[in-house]
């Protein structure tokens, strides 16, 4: 069954395109006073809004949520831990960069999260972060060396992880040794309550040769973003590199979506938000065909190209991606709570009717 995830906001949420006017979650400054203003200021923080989105994603039938790495937003590990604690079925993907800590420490944190969530945690490694962000974190590794370090990070993390239970406790290892350029481990390995747990599914991203090679050798899912030229060539290259490494890596796609009952309603929404940030250029004429639109980055999304159309049109386009080999989607739209419910109630069953529609015996149970 195709996987559908939702990207959580890290810097507030709201109906408007401009970041300064997205007041939900405590970001964007004080909200303007209106007759509908919440009269209980200070009683609700960012995590109250986030958890409503997380609950909405689980209740609407999405398979999980992504807690993205954002140097200016909430810490993804804390968001992911809260999401795992607040849900019962949803998978939670935490995105972090390899300089977060040692791979042994990341693995130990994750083993505990797997313990409390019954194995619902996954990883997404942010290898190509902005140079200014890396230096602000005290990280001096740059260029292709970032991929060499990420490969060592994943090798060590998998090396100390024992998916079968190992007796014992305390700090005694299980004999894992590693002597690399970035990490050295002597007698590493988890025992007792830190063993017998599934290793997190590893998501990676990027379109460079180094990014695809890292996924081919160490990733489980490689997440692409849509481009004006499409993603077919990149998916093909990923498969070829994975086959050469003797592995299989699933392809994913992260893409923003504006879907409504009618095509006209969806485009009206897109153009209305475009005019908020570009009042001098109200056309927003960035359509690429097939319902793709290249104006999403201007509306505050991480990806420039997304889908706009009726529920049927967007579902048809997503089905086209599935036929091209995409097995995992990371969808996003704002305001998040409203868009999560729209996606769950009106879109998913059109894309994946076999997996998202109740069988007769289930519907009458």
C-alpha positions as CSV (number, residue, x, y, z in Angstrom):
1,X,0.0,0.0,0.0
2,X,1.3,3.5,-0.9
3,X,2.4,5.5,2.2
4,X,1.0,9.0,2.8
5,X,2.7,11.2,5.4
6,X,2.1,14.8,6.4
7,X,4.9,17.4,6.9
8,X,4.4,19.2,10.2
9,X,4.9,23.0,10.5
10,X,7.8,24.1,12.5
11,X,7.3,27.9,12.5
12,X,3.6,28.4,13.1
13,X,0.6,28.0,10.9
14,X,-2.3,30.0,9.6
15,X,-4.5,30.8,6.6
16,X,-2.2,33.4,5.1
17,X,0.8,33.0,2.9
18,X,3.1,35.5,4.6
19,X,5.0,34.0,7.6
20,X,4.4,37.2,9.7
21,X,0.6,36.6,9.5
22,X,0.7,32.9,10.4
23,X,-0.1,33.3,14.1
24,X,-1.1,29.7,15.1
25,X,1.5,28.0,17.3
26,X,2.9,31.2,18.8
27,X,4.8,32.4,15.7
28,X,4.3,35.5,13.6
29,X,3.9,37.9,16.5
30,X,0.7,39.0,18.2
31,X,-2.5,38.2,16.3
32,X,-4.6,41.2,15.3
33,X,-7.6,41.8,17.6
34,X,-10.8,40.9,15.9
35,X,-14.3,39.9,17.1
36,X,-13.1,36.3,16.8
37,X,-9.8,36.8,18.8
38,X,-9.1,34.1,21.3
39,X,-9.7,35.8,24.7
40,X,-7.4,33.3,26.5
41,X,-3.9,34.6,25.4
42,X,-0.9,32.8,26.9
43,X,-2.8,29.6,27.8
44,X,-1.8,27.7,24.7
45,X,1.6,27.2,23.2
46,X,3.1,25.8,20.0
47,X,2.7,22.2,21.0
48,X,-1.1,22.6,21.5
49,X,-1.4,23.5,17.8
50,X,1.1,20.9,16.7
51,X,-0.7,18.1,18.5
52,X,-4.0,19.1,16.9
53,X,-2.4,18.6,13.5
54,X,-0.8,15.3,14.6
55,X,-4.2,14.1,15.9
56,X,-5.9,15.2,12.7
57,X,-3.4,13.3,10.6
58,X,-3.9,10.1,12.5
59,X,-7.7,10.4,12.6
60,X,-7.9,11.3,9.0
61,X,-6.2,8.2,7.9
62,X,-2.7,9.4,7.0
63,X,0.0,6.9,7.7
64,X,2.3,9.3,9.7
65,X,3.9,12.6,10.1
66,X,7.3,14.2,9.4
67,X,8.9,16.3,12.0
68,X,11.3,18.3,9.8
69,X,14.7,19.7,10.7
70,X,14.4,23.5,10.8
71,X,17.2,25.5,12.4
72,X,14.7,28.4,13.0
73,X,11.8,26.2,14.2
74,X,10.9,23.8,16.9
75,X,13.5,21.0,17.6
76,X,12.4,18.0,15.5
77,X,13.4,15.3,18.1
78,X,11.2,17.0,20.7
79,X,8.3,17.3,18.2
80,X,8.7,13.6,17.2
81,X,8.8,12.4,20.7
82,X,5.6,14.3,21.5
83,X,4.0,13.0,18.4
84,X,4.9,9.4,19.3
85,X,3.5,9.8,22.8
86,X,0.3,11.4,21.5
87,X,-0.6,8.8,18.8
88,X,-1.2,5.1,18.8
89,X,-0.8,4.1,15.1
90,X,0.9,6.9,13.2
91,X,4.5,6.5,12.1
92,X,6.7,9.5,13.0
93,X,9.7,10.5,10.9
94,X,12.3,12.7,12.7
95,X,14.5,14.7,10.4
96,X,18.0,15.6,11.8
97,X,21.5,16.3,10.5
98,X,24.4,13.9,11.3
99,X,26.2,16.5,13.4
100,X,23.3,16.3,15.9
101,X,25.4,14.0,18.0
102,X,27.3,10.7,17.7
103,X,25.5,7.9,15.9
104,X,25.6,5.8,19.1
105,X,23.7,8.6,21.0
106,X,21.2,9.0,18.2
107,X,20.6,5.3,18.1
108,X,20.2,5.1,21.9
109,X,17.6,8.0,21.9
110,X,15.8,6.2,19.1
111,X,15.8,2.8,20.8
112,X,14.0,4.4,23.8
113,X,11.5,6.1,21.4
114,X,11.0,2.7,19.7
115,X,10.4,1.2,23.1
116,X,7.6,3.7,24.0
117,X,6.0,3.7,20.5
118,X,6.2,0.0,19.6
119,X,8.6,0.7,16.8
120,X,6.9,3.6,15.0
121,X,9.9,5.9,14.7
122,X,11.8,6.5,11.4
123,X,14.7,8.7,10.5
124,X,15.2,11.3,7.8
125,X,18.8,12.5,7.5
126,X,19.3,16.1,6.4
127,X,22.8,15.9,4.8
128,X,22.8,19.0,2.6
129,X,22.0,21.8,5.1
130,X,22.9,25.4,4.4
131,X,26.6,26.3,5.1
132,X,25.6,29.2,7.4
133,X,23.4,26.9,9.4
134,X,26.2,24.3,9.7
135,X,28.7,26.9,10.8
136,X,26.2,28.3,13.4
137,X,26.0,24.8,14.8
138,X,29.8,24.5,15.0
139,X,29.9,22.0,12.1
140,X,32.9,22.4,9.8
141,X,32.3,19.4,7.5
142,X,31.4,20.7,4.0
143,X,30.9,19.5,0.4
144,X,31.1,15.8,-0.4
145,X,32.6,15.1,3.0
146,X,29.0,15.5,4.4
147,X,28.0,12.4,2.5
148,X,31.0,10.4,3.7
149,X,30.2,11.3,7.3
150,X,26.5,10.4,6.8
151,X,27.6,7.0,5.4
152,X,29.7,6.4,8.5
153,X,26.9,7.7,10.8
154,X,24.4,5.2,9.4
155,X,27.0,2.3,9.4
156,X,27.8,2.9,13.1
157,X,24.1,3.4,14.1
158,X,23.1,0.1,12.4
159,X,26.2,-1.5,13.9
160,X,25.4,-0.8,17.5
161,X,21.7,-1.7,17.0
162,X,20.6,-5.3,17.8
163,X,17.2,-6.1,16.5
164,X,17.2,-9.5,18.3
165,X,17.2,-9.3,22.1
166,X,20.6,-9.5,23.8
167,X,20.7,-10.3,27.5
168,X,22.3,-7.9,30.0
169,X,22.2,-4.3,30.9
170,X,24.4,-1.5,31.9
171,X,27.2,-0.1,29.6
172,X,28.7,-3.4,28.4
173,X,28.7,-3.6,24.6
174,X,28.2,-6.4,22.2
175,X,31.6,-6.2,20.5
176,X,30.9,-3.8,17.6
177,X,34.1,-2.1,16.5
178,X,34.4,0.8,14.0
179,X,37.5,2.8,13.0
180,X,36.5,5.5,10.6
181,X,37.4,9.1,9.6
182,X,34.6,10.7,11.6
183,X,33.6,8.1,14.2
184,X,35.5,5.5,16.3
185,X,33.7,2.9,18.3
186,X,35.2,0.2,20.6
187,X,32.9,-2.6,22.0
188,X,29.7,-0.8,21.0
189,X,26.3,-2.4,20.9
190,X,23.0,-2.3,22.8
191,X,21.7,-4.9,25.3
192,X,18.7,-5.4,27.5
193,X,15.8,-3.0,27.0
194,X,17.8,-1.2,24.2
195,X,17.9,-4.4,22.1
196,X,15.1,-6.4,20.3
197,X,13.7,-3.3,18.6
198,X,13.3,-2.5,14.9
199,X,15.9,-0.1,13.5
200,X,14.2,3.1,12.2
201,X,13.4,3.2,8.5
202,X,15.9,5.6,6.9
203,X,14.6,8.3,4.6
204,X,17.1,10.3,2.5
205,X,16.7,13.0,-0.1
206,X,18.6,15.0,-2.8
207,X,19.2,14.7,-6.5
208,X,23.0,14.9,-6.6
209,X,25.1,11.8,-7.5
210,X,26.4,11.7,-3.9
211,X,22.8,11.8,-2.5
212,X,21.6,9.0,-4.7
213,X,24.7,6.9,-4.0
214,X,24.2,7.3,-0.3
215,X,20.6,6.2,-0.6
216,X,21.6,3.3,-2.8
217,X,24.0,2.0,-0.1
218,X,22.4,3.1,3.2
219,X,18.8,4.3,2.6
220,X,15.4,2.6,2.7
221,X,13.3,5.4,1.1
222,X,14.7,8.2,-1.1
223,X,12.4,11.3,-1.1
224,X,12.4,13.5,-4.2
225,X,10.8,16.9,-4.8
226,X,9.0,17.7,-8.0
227,X,10.8,19.8,-10.6
228,X,9.7,21.5,-13.9
229,X,11.4,18.6,-15.7
230,X,9.8,15.9,-13.6
231,X,11.4,13.2,-11.5
232,X,11.4,10.2,-13.8
233,X,15.1,10.4,-14.7
234,X,16.1,10.7,-11.0
235,X,13.9,7.7,-10.0
236,X,15.5,5.7,-12.7
237,X,19.0,6.6,-11.6
238,X,18.2,5.7,-8.0
239,X,17.0,2.3,-9.1
240,X,20.1,1.7,-11.2
241,X,22.4,2.7,-8.3
242,X,20.5,0.6,-5.8
243,X,20.6,-2.4,-8.1
244,X,24.4,-2.0,-8.6
245,X,24.7,-2.0,-4.8
246,X,22.5,-5.2,-4.5
247,X,19.8,-3.3,-2.7
248,X,16.2,-2.1,-3.2
249,X,15.3,1.5,-2.2
250,X,11.8,2.8,-2.3
251,X,11.1,6.1,-4.0
252,X,9.2,8.9,-2.3
253,X,7.9,12.4,-3.2
254,X,7.4,15.4,-1.0
255,X,4.9,17.8,-2.6
256,X,2.6,20.6,-1.5
257,X,-1.1,20.3,-2.5
258,X,-4.0,22.6,-2.9
259,X,-7.1,20.4,-3.7
260,X,-10.7,21.5,-3.7
261,X,-14.1,20.4,-4.9
262,X,-13.6,22.2,-8.2
263,X,-10.5,23.1,-10.2
264,X,-11.6,26.8,-10.2
265,X,-11.9,26.8,-6.4
266,X,-8.4,25.4,-6.0
267,X,-6.8,27.9,-8.4
268,X,-8.7,30.7,-6.8
269,X,-7.1,29.7,-3.5
270,X,-3.6,29.5,-5.0
271,X,-3.9,32.9,-6.7
272,X,-5.5,34.5,-3.6
273,X,-2.4,33.5,-1.6
274,X,-0.1,34.6,-4.3
275,X,-1.6,38.1,-4.4
276,X,-1.0,38.4,-0.6
277,X,2.8,38.2,-1.2
278,X,2.9,39.7,-4.7
279,X,0.3,42.4,-4.9
280,X,2.3,44.1,-7.7
281,X,2.1,40.9,-9.8
282,X,-1.3,39.4,-9.3
283,X,-1.2,36.9,-12.1
284,X,0.8,34.1,-10.4
285,X,1.1,32.5,-13.9
286,X,3.5,29.7,-13.0
287,X,1.5,26.7,-14.2
288,X,3.7,23.9,-15.6
289,X,0.8,21.7,-16.9
290,X,-0.7,18.6,-15.5
291,X,-2.0,20.6,-12.5
292,X,1.6,21.4,-11.4
293,X,2.3,25.0,-10.3
294,X,5.7,26.5,-9.5
295,X,4.6,29.2,-7.0
296,X,4.5,27.3,-3.8
297,X,7.9,28.5,-2.4
298,X,6.6,32.0,-2.6
299,X,3.7,30.9,-0.3
300,X,6.0,29.7,2.4
301,X,6.5,26.0,1.4
302,X,9.8,24.3,1.3
303,X,9.2,23.0,-2.3
304,X,8.6,25.3,-5.3
305,X,6.5,22.9,-7.3
306,X,3.2,21.4,-6.2
307,X,-0.2,20.3,-7.3
308,X,-3.4,22.5,-7.7
309,X,-6.7,21.2,-8.9
310,X,-9.9,19.4,-8.0
311,X,-9.8,16.3,-5.8
312,X,-10.2,14.1,-8.8
313,X,-7.4,15.9,-10.8
314,X,-4.9,15.9,-7.9
315,X,-5.7,12.2,-7.2
316,X,-5.1,11.4,-10.9
317,X,-1.8,13.2,-10.8
318,X,-0.7,11.4,-7.6
319,X,-1.8,8.1,-9.2
320,X,0.5,8.9,-12.1
321,X,3.4,9.3,-9.7
322,X,2.5,5.9,-8.2
323,X,2.6,4.3,-11.7
324,X,6.0,5.9,-12.2
325,X,7.3,4.1,-9.1
326,X,6.6,6.5,-6.1
327,X,5.7,4.4,-3.0
328,X,5.7,7.1,-0.3
329,X,4.3,10.7,-0.4
330,X,5.0,13.5,2.0
331,X,2.1,15.9,1.5
332,X,1.7,19.4,3.0
333,X,-0.7,22.3,2.9
334,X,-1.7,25.2,5.1
335,X,-3.5,25.9,7.3
336,X,-2.5,22.4,8.3
337,X,-5.5,21.2,10.4
338,X,-8.0,22.1,7.6
339,X,-5.8,20.7,4.8
340,X,-5.1,17.4,6.7
341,X,-8.9,16.8,7.0
342,X,-9.5,17.7,3.4
343,X,-6.8,15.3,2.3
344,X,-8.0,12.5,4.5
345,X,-11.7,12.9,3.7
346,X,-11.6,13.8,0.0
347,X,-8.3,12.8,-1.6
348,X,-6.7,9.6,-0.2
349,X,-9.5,7.2,-1.1
350,X,-9.4,8.5,-4.7
351,X,-5.7,7.8,-5.0
352,X,-5.6,4.5,-3.2
353,X,-9.2,3.1,-3.2
354,X,-8.1,-0.5,-2.4
355,X,-6.1,0.6,0.7
356,X,-8.3,3.5,1.9
357,X,-11.8,2.2,1.4
358,X,-13.5,-0.1,4.0
359,X,-14.4,-3.6,2.8
360,X,-18.1,-4.5,3.0
361,X,-17.6,-6.5,6.2
362,X,-15.6,-3.7,7.8
363,X,-18.2,-1.1,6.9
364,X,-21.0,-3.0,8.6
365,X,-19.0,-4.2,11.6
